[in-house]
Amino acid sequence: MEYRIRTPLDEYTAGMLRAGDVVYISGTVFGARDAAHKKMSDLIASGCDLPFDIRGQVIYYVGPCPARAGMVIGSAGPTTSSRMDIYAPRLIRMGLRGMIGKGLRSSEVKDAMKCCKAVYFAAVGGAGALLAERISAQSIIAFPELGPEALRKLTLVEFPTVVAIDSIGTDIYEKGRELYHCEG
């Protein structure tokens, strides 16, 4: 199926999406990579609030390049999601509803997704310049000292993704391997 959705995501929208669905995302998402996730984890551990209300939100695992003249943002392709796996289950339990990235996720992340009705979207790696065209606004909202890895508020317009893992745990990476598995 093909869907056009707006953020923030509610449980119903996340629950209707299935692994393999093509989804165009519009609205606000938050861009964060490893270093920003570590800082958010430290804030949580110290009892402080996050720089944004995480409930129903989507985090895009991205550390964009500097913008060229006349551009909103530089190349903004997804980074490998597994590096955020030590932080994601806690954020999901706090209300994070979606993640955009590339690559496999741990069983702990998938368990949290099933429990809390979250979705993992895959964006095409290597297409960062094209994906940047789908970002209409961006601003750093926390951790500016991290440069490209600062926490950013991004506005997406018809940002192309595929549901890689749905809220019931179906994983296209596993399903894809099963299609080509040979019995010996």
C-alpha positions as a printed NumPy array, in Angstrom:
array([[  0.   ,   0.   ,   0.   ],
       [  0.949,   3.635,  -0.336],
       [  0.158,   6.274,   2.284],
       [  0.634,   9.968,   2.845],
       [  0.791,  10.764,   6.55 ],
       [  1.34 ,  13.802,   8.757],
       [  3.244,  13.975,  11.986],
       [  2.879,  13.667,  14.89 ],
       [  1.776,  10.043,  14.628],
       [ -1.067,   8.649,  16.664],
       [ -1.439,   5.015,  17.659],
       [ -4.108,   4.403,  15.013],
       [ -1.93 ,   5.63 ,  12.117],
       [  1.122,   3.731,  13.347],
       [ -1.02 ,   0.621,  13.802],
       [ -2.452,   0.642,  10.27 ],
       [  0.954,   0.723,   8.552],
       [  2.456,  -2.601,   7.509],
       [  6.001,  -3.625,   6.639],
       [  6.612,  -2.91 ,   2.973],
       [  4.148,   0.001,   2.74 ],
       [  5.443,   3.079,   0.926],
       [  4.862,   6.119,   3.148],
       [  5.337,   9.793,   2.313],
       [  5.786,  11.723,   5.545],
       [  4.934,  15.402,   5.937],
       [  5.172,  17.54 ,   9.055],
       [  7.659,  18.023,  11.857],
       [ 10.228,  15.362,  12.738],
       [ 13.347,  15.639,  14.873],
       [ 16.801,  14.919,  13.443],
       [ 19.274,  13.282,  15.798],
       [ 22.246,  10.948,  15.578],
       [ 24.416,   9.156,  18.135],
       [ 25.784,  12.123,  20.056],
       [ 22.38 ,  13.82 ,  20.417],
       [ 20.859,  10.542,  21.58 ],
       [ 23.57 ,  10.243,  24.23 ],
       [ 22.829,  13.77 ,  25.452],
       [ 19.081,  13.059,  25.528],
       [ 19.767,   9.88 ,  27.495],
       [ 21.873,  11.868,  29.977],
       [ 19.025,  14.39 ,  30.402],
       [ 16.553,  11.596,  31.124],
       [ 18.944,   9.94 ,  33.588],
       [ 19.351,  13.224,  35.463],
       [ 15.574,  13.758,  35.675],
       [ 15.473,  16.65 ,  33.204],
       [ 12.974,  17.141,  30.406],
       [ 13.884,  16.486,  26.794],
       [ 14.146,  19.557,  24.529],
       [ 10.852,  18.523,  22.866],
       [  7.747,  16.554,  23.818],
       [  8.561,  13.113,  22.459],
       [  5.006,  11.751,  22.556],
       [  3.828,  10.833,  19.067],
       [  6.982,  12.161,  17.437],
       [  9.275,  10.76 ,  14.77 ],
       [ 13.068,  10.926,  14.961],
       [ 15.093,  10.901,  11.743],
       [ 18.567,   9.477,  12.247],
       [ 20.414,  12.121,  10.254],
       [ 23.428,  14.4  ,  10.56 ],
       [ 23.08 ,  16.692,   7.563],
       [ 25.866,  18.35 ,   5.638],
       [ 26.079,  22.143,   5.67 ],
       [ 23.59 ,  23.818,   3.335],
       [ 24.813,  25.324,   0.098],
       [ 23.755,  28.874,  -0.756],
       [ 20.014,  29.043,  -1.312],
       [ 19.359,  25.628,   0.248],
       [ 17.53 ,  24.9  ,   3.515],
       [ 19.806,  21.994,   4.405],
       [ 22.684,  20.059,   2.919],
       [ 22.675,  16.411,   1.979],
       [ 20.448,  14.678,   4.55 ],
       [ 20.586,  10.935,   4.081],
       [ 19.811,   8.416,   6.831],
       [ 22.507,   7.051,   9.079],
       [ 22.754,   3.476,  10.336],
       [ 19.99 ,   3.051,  12.883],
       [ 21.561,   0.289,  14.957],
       [ 23.853,   2.854,  16.594],
       [ 20.768,   4.315,  18.315],
       [ 19.501,   0.914,  19.5  ],
       [ 20.836,   1.387,  23.044],
       [ 18.69 ,   4.534,  23.391],
       [ 15.603,   3.732,  21.302],
       [ 13.686,   1.369,  23.648],
       [ 13.556,   3.975,  26.423],
       [ 12.484,   6.721,  24.009],
       [  9.806,   4.451,  22.545],
       [  8.475,   3.711,  26.034],
       [  8.365,   7.489,  26.615],
       [  6.105,   7.878,  23.566],
       [  8.351,   8.034,  20.478],
       [  6.066,   6.729,  17.723],
       [  8.397,   6.517,  14.722],
       [ 11.997,   6.402,  13.584],
       [ 13.506,   6.981,  10.136],
       [ 16.871,   5.486,   9.272],
       [ 18.494,   2.609,   7.466],
       [ 19.463,  -0.909,   8.393],
       [ 18.605,  -3.552,  10.94 ],
       [ 17.247,  -2.996,  14.457],
       [ 17.854,  -5.032,  17.619],
       [ 15.317,  -7.372,  19.175],
       [ 15.051,  -4.944,  22.124],
       [ 13.977,  -2.126,  19.788],
       [ 11.491,  -4.388,  17.997],
       [ 10.03 ,  -5.581,  21.318],
       [  9.548,  -1.976,  22.464],
       [  7.959,  -1.109,  19.116],
       [  5.435,  -3.938,  19.434],
       [  4.64 ,  -3.062,  23.039],
       [  4.168,   0.654,  22.364],
       [  2.859,   0.629,  18.758],
       [  5.822,   2.331,  17.084],
       [  7.013,   2.147,  13.465],
       [ 10.452,   2.109,  11.86 ],
       [ 10.674,   3.723,   8.434],
       [ 13.587,   3.129,   6.06 ],
       [ 14.854,   5.942,   3.858],
       [ 17.109,   5.294,   0.893],
       [ 20.772,   5.477,   1.818],
       [ 23.037,   7.229,  -0.67 ],
       [ 20.265,   9.61 ,  -1.756],
       [ 20.915,  12.366,   0.787],
       [ 20.933,  15.213,  -1.742],
       [ 17.55 ,  14.121,  -3.107],
       [ 16.091,  13.602,   0.369],
       [ 17.229,  17.099,   1.352],
       [ 14.848,  18.452,  -1.295],
       [ 11.993,  17.06 ,   0.838],
       [ 13.038,  19.115,   3.879],
       [ 11.449,  22.564,   3.714],
       [ 12.72 ,  23.977,   7.022],
       [ 15.215,  23.149,   9.758],
       [ 16.447,  24.622,  12.986],
       [ 18.767,  23.484,  15.754],
       [ 16.756,  23.117,  18.969],
       [ 19.425,  21.666,  21.272],
       [ 23.098,  20.717,  21.529],
       [ 24.489,  23.157,  18.925],
       [ 28.004,  22.24 ,  20.033],
       [ 27.505,  18.896,  18.256],
       [ 27.54 ,  20.554,  14.827],
       [ 25.957,  18.205,  12.264],
       [ 24.818,  15.934,  15.097],
       [ 22.877,  18.672,  16.925],
       [ 19.222,  17.993,  17.67 ],
       [ 17.195,  19.549,  14.856],
       [ 13.573,  20.288,  14.173],
       [ 12.892,  19.421,  10.524],
       [  9.834,  20.064,   8.398],
       [  9.292,  17.305,   5.841],
       [  7.173,  17.482,   2.709],
       [  6.233,  14.152,   1.115],
       [  9.443,  12.566,   2.453],
       [  9.681,   9.067,   0.868],
       [ 10.081,   6.049,   3.139],
       [  9.188,   2.371,   3.354],
       [  7.878,   0.763,   6.536],
       [ 10.797,  -1.485,   7.474],
       [  9.346,  -2.74 ,  10.778],
       [  5.695,  -2.287,  11.637],
       [  4.002,  -2.018,  15.012],
       [  3.274,  -5.749,  15.125],
       [  6.919,  -6.649,  14.563],
       [  6.982,  -7.626,  10.891],
       [ 10.475,  -6.836,   9.619],
       [ 11.167,  -6.468,   5.874],
       [ 14.838,  -7.225,   6.444],
       [ 13.941, -10.644,   7.88 ],
       [ 11.227, -11.289,   5.293],
       [ 13.619, -10.406,   2.482],
       [ 16.188, -12.917,   3.697],
       [ 13.501, -15.62 ,   3.939],
       [ 12.642, -15.131,   0.245],
       [ 16.173, -16.014,  -0.791],
       [ 17.011, -18.619,   1.837],
       [ 18.023, -21.891,   0.214],
       [ 17.582, -25.232,   1.899],
       [ 20.748, -27.268,   1.573]])
